[in-house]
Amino acid sequence: MSSLRRGGSYKPTQGMPSWPRCRTEWRYGVLSHKVIAIDAGHVCQNLYLACAAIGAGTCAIGAYHQEKMDALLGVDGVDEFTIYLAPVGKIKA
């Protein structure tokens, strides 16, 4: 069973929502937070397109309890942290 069906989510190496800040900071320095947000937006936009292609739906969520989501994903909230949530499901006909 996939981690999404169990109520989990993807880890940083598999995609959103957790993002490894240190991988971006070494290259972009003080602009890293902006680049992370732009990249997350691009990933979510592609998720919307992929969902449309397979007849599924998604909804980007930016309002969540930060510490609880970081704990659920097993990230420290400092070097890796949750930035976006996007559940995916079939659209009822």
N, C-alpha and C positions, 0 to 999 in steps of 0.2 A: 504494500500500500504506500502511495506517495506521501511525503511529509505534509503536503497541502490537504490531503483527504483526512489526515489525522488531526488537522487543526494547526499544524506547524506552518513554517514558511521557509523560503529559500535562505541559505547562508550566503555570505559575501561572495564566495567563489561561484555560486550558482545564480546570482542576480540580486534583485532587490529583496528586502528593504534595507538590510544592514550594509553599511559602507565603510571600508577601511580608510580612515582619514589619513594615516601616515603614508599610504601609497601615493596620495595626491599632493600632500604637503611638500615632499622632497622636491617636486618639480615646480609647483605653482606658488609655493610660499604663502603669503598673506591672501592671495586670491583663491586658495584651495577650496574654501567653503562655497564660493560662487561657482567654481567649476563642478563641485560635487552636486550642487543643486541643479545646474544645467544638465549634467549627465543623467541625474535621476529623472528629470523631466523627459529627456529623450527616451530613456528606457520605458517609462510609463506610457509615452505616446506610442511606442512600438507595441506595447502590450495591448493597448486599445485597438490598434490595427490588426494584430494577430487574433484577438478575440472576435472582431468583426468578420474576419475571414473564415472562422470556424463556427460562427453562429453562437458565440458565447458572449457574455457581458462582463464588464469590470467597472469598478468605481474607485478612483484614486482617493485615498484618505490621508489627510495631513493632520487631523486632530485626534490624538491618542495620548495615553499616559506614557510619557517617555521612559521612565524607569521601569515600569511594568513590561513594556514591549522589549526593551533591551534585555531584561531578565528572561523573558520568554524565549528570546532568540539565543540566549547564552553569550551575549556580547557585553563588554565592560562599560559601554556608555561614554568612553573617553577616546580610545583609539579606534573603536568600531561602535557604531550607533545606528539606530533605526532612523530613517529619514522619510519613509513613505510606506504606506500599506496599500495593497490593491488586490482584493479578493477577486476570484474568477469563478464564474458559474454559467450554466446553461440558461438561456432566456426561455421563459415559458411561452408557449405558442398561444 
